[in-house]
Amino acid sequence: MYVLIVPASTPFVLLAALMALSWWEDHVLPAPPAEPVDAPAEAPFAQRPLPSSQTSPVPTPR
């Protein structure tokens, strides 16, 4: 009879663990800073314009 308690209580144990981790995240962990300290000045993947000699690598037909 006690063997039936383990599978029946498993969802409640998992729910309690999830709620405990949620509480721990809200109350124990430090809050993230409002602004990132080392924010990049520009987008890391911004493309730079090509020089005028390289704007069209394929010649256009006439």
DAJOPE-V589271 format. One record per residue. N is the residue number from 1. RES is the residue in one small letter. SS is DSSP state (@ for helix, = for strand, . for the rest). PSI is psi in radians with two decimals (none if undefined). Layout:
N&RES&SS&PSI  N&RES&SS&PSI
This chain:
1&m&.&-0.65  2&y&.&-0.36  3&v&@&-0.50  4&l&@&-0.31  5&i&@&-0.65  6&v&@&-0.92  7&p&@&-0.52  8&a&@&-0.52  9&s&@&-0.15  10&t&@&-0.81  11&p&@&-0.62  12&f&@&-0.62  13&v&@&-0.73  14&l&@&-0.69  15&l&@&-0.74  16&a&@&-0.69  17&a&@&-0.72  18&l&@&-0.73  19&m&@&-0.63  20&a&@&-0.71  21&l&@&-0.64  22&s&@&-0.77  23&w&@&-0.75  24&w&@&-0.69  25&e&@&-0.66  26&d&@&-0.58  27&h&@&-0.45  28&v&.&-0.76  29&l&.&2.55  30&p&.&2.63  31&a&.&2.56  32&p&.&2.69  33&p&.&2.67  34&a&.&-0.72  35&e&.&2.50  36&p&.&2.43  37&v&.&-0.79  38&d&.&1.07  39&a&.&2.34  40&p&.&2.60  41&a&.&-0.56  42&e&.&2.98  43&a&.&2.41  44&p&.&-0.39  45&f&.&0.45  46&a&.&2.32  47&q&.&2.40  48&r&.&2.56  49&p&.&2.50  50&l&.&2.66  51&p&.&2.78  52&s&@&-0.45  53&s&@&-0.29  54&q&@&0.30  55&t&.&-0.57  56&s&.&1.66  57&p&.&-0.40  58&v&.&2.22  59&p&.&2.45  60&t&.&2.45  61&p&.&2.62  62&r&.&none
